[in-house]
Amino acid sequence: MFLVDDEDEQYQENKYLLFNIGKEIYGINIMVVTDIIELQKITEVPDMPDYIKGVINLRGKVIPVMDLRLRFGMEPRAYDDRTCIIIVHVENTSIGFIVDTVSEVKDIRESDIDPPPSFKKHAARDRYISGLGKVDEEVRILLDVKKILEQDEDLKLESIGSEK
């Protein structure tokens, strides 16, 4: 289990949790991550998009779970012992993201982040990119969690996973 410590926000501002989906490595700002947990029993909820796998009970809180691979329009993959759920918290909403594997926390300075590319035909994942982080000789796709949650007309997060 992983828990973000709130003590030094400035230290955490440029830190990103890196994870794999397929052959790509994505990152999300560590400031929105509250937990990393192993895959557990997910209760299906009827009438949800296919990428919403259902809900989990995490320490007494019901948390919706989204498979990012499916959200990005990628081929489904069987879950295995490396599959993880990253719990994020944005604007009073907690949600779990199912990812293939979690790799590391990396410091990516703002000066090493380029704006996302602009393409005429937007793939699902392109809409959610906050920037491209340069790490050594490689590029990491940095995601905007808020956009992943906001741009989903089908999913009404206020009905599940929101804190009252």
C-alpha positions in Angstrom: 0.0 0.0 0.0 1.1 3.5 -0.8 0.0 6.7 1.0 0.9 10.2 0.1 2.2 12.4 2.9 0.8 15.9 2.9 3.6 17.4 4.9 5.8 18.8 2.1 3.5 19.7 -0.9 6.3 21.8 -2.5 8.5 18.7 -2.6 5.8 16.6 -4.2 4.7 19.2 -6.8 7.1 17.9 -9.5 6.8 14.2 -8.6 4.9 11.8 -10.9 3.8 8.3 -10.3 4.8 6.4 -13.5 2.8 3.4 -14.6 2.5 1.2 -17.7 -0.5 0.6 -20.0 0.6 -1.5 -22.9 4.0 -0.4 -24.1 3.6 3.2 -23.0 4.6 4.7 -19.7 2.2 7.3 -18.3 2.5 9.6 -15.3 0.1 11.3 -12.9 1.0 14.0 -10.4 1.7 12.3 -7.0 -0.4 15.1 -5.3 -3.6 13.5 -6.5 -2.6 9.9 -5.6 -3.9 8.6 -2.3 -3.2 4.9 -2.5 -1.8 2.1 -4.8 -3.4 -1.2 -4.1 -3.3 -4.6 -5.6 -6.3 -5.7 -7.6 -9.2 -6.8 -5.4 -12.8 -7.9 -5.9 -14.7 -5.4 -7.9 -18.5 -5.2 -7.7 -20.1 -4.6 -11.0 -22.6 -1.7 -11.3 -25.2 -2.0 -14.1 -25.6 0.6 -16.9 -22.0 1.8 -16.7 -19.6 2.2 -19.6 -17.5 -0.8 -20.3 -14.4 0.9 -18.9 -16.0 1.4 -15.5 -15.4 -2.0 -14.0 -17.5 -1.3 -10.9 -16.8 -0.3 -7.4 -14.6 -1.5 -4.5 -14.8 -1.0 -0.8 -11.6 0.6 0.4 -11.5 1.1 4.2 -15.3 1.6 4.3 -15.5 4.0 1.3 -17.1 2.9 -2.0 -14.7 3.8 -4.8 -15.6 3.5 -8.5 -12.9 1.8 -10.6 -12.0 2.7 -14.2 -9.8 0.5 -16.5 -7.6 3.1 -18.1 -6.6 0.7 -20.9 -10.3 0.5 -21.9 -10.8 4.2 -21.3 -8.1 5.0 -23.9 -9.7 2.7 -26.4 -7.0 0.0 -26.2 -7.4 -3.7 -26.4 -8.5 -5.4 -23.1 -5.8 -7.4 -21.3 -6.3 -10.1 -18.7 -5.5 -8.9 -15.2 -2.5 -10.6 -13.5 -0.5 -10.3 -10.2 1.2 -7.1 -11.4 -2.1 -5.3 -12.2 -2.7 -2.4 -9.7 -5.4 0.1 -8.8 -4.2 3.6 -8.3 -6.6 5.6 -6.1 -6.7 9.3 -6.9 -8.6 12.1 -5.3 -9.7 15.2 -7.2 -12.3 17.8 -6.3 -14.0 15.7 -3.6 -14.1 12.6 -5.8 -12.0 9.4 -5.3 -11.7 6.9 -8.2 -9.5 4.0 -8.9 -7.6 3.5 -12.1 -6.7 0.0 -13.1 -3.2 0.0 -14.8 -1.0 -2.8 -16.1 1.9 -2.1 -13.7 3.1 0.7 -11.5 6.8 1.4 -12.0 8.2 4.3 -9.9 7.8 7.9 -8.6 10.0 10.2 -10.7 10.8 13.9 -10.3 10.0 15.7 -13.5 10.7 19.5 -13.4 8.3 21.9 -15.0 11.0 22.9 -17.4 11.2 19.3 -18.7 7.5 19.2 -19.5 6.4 20.1 -23.0 2.7 20.9 -23.9 0.7 18.0 -25.4 0.8 17.7 -29.2 -2.2 19.0 -31.1 -3.7 16.6 -33.5 -6.8 17.1 -35.7 -8.3 13.7 -34.9 -8.2 13.3 -31.1 -7.7 9.8 -29.7 -9.3 9.4 -26.3 -5.9 9.5 -24.5 -4.8 12.6 -26.4 -7.6 14.6 -24.7 -6.3 13.7 -21.3 -2.6 14.5 -21.8 -1.4 17.4 -19.6 2.1 17.3 -21.1 5.0 15.3 -22.2 7.7 14.8 -19.6 11.3 14.3 -20.7 13.0 11.8 -18.4 16.6 11.1 -19.4 16.4 10.2 -23.1 12.8 9.1 -23.0 9.3 10.8 -23.0 6.6 10.1 -20.5 3.0 10.9 -21.2 1.6 12.9 -18.3 -2.1 12.7 -17.7 -4.5 15.2 -16.4 -6.7 13.3 -14.0 -9.3 16.1 -13.8 -9.8 15.9 -17.6 -10.2 12.1 -17.5 -13.0 12.6 -15.0 -14.6 15.8 -16.5 -14.8 14.6 -20.1 -17.0 11.6 -19.3 -20.6 12.5 -20.1 -21.7 8.9 -19.4 -20.2 8.7 -15.9 -21.9 10.7 -13.3 -19.3 10.7 -10.5 -21.5 12.5 -8.1 -23.7 9.4 -7.9 -20.8 7.1 -6.9 -17.5 7.9 -5.3 -18.2 11.4 -4.2 -17.8 12.5 -0.7 -20.8 14.2 0.9 
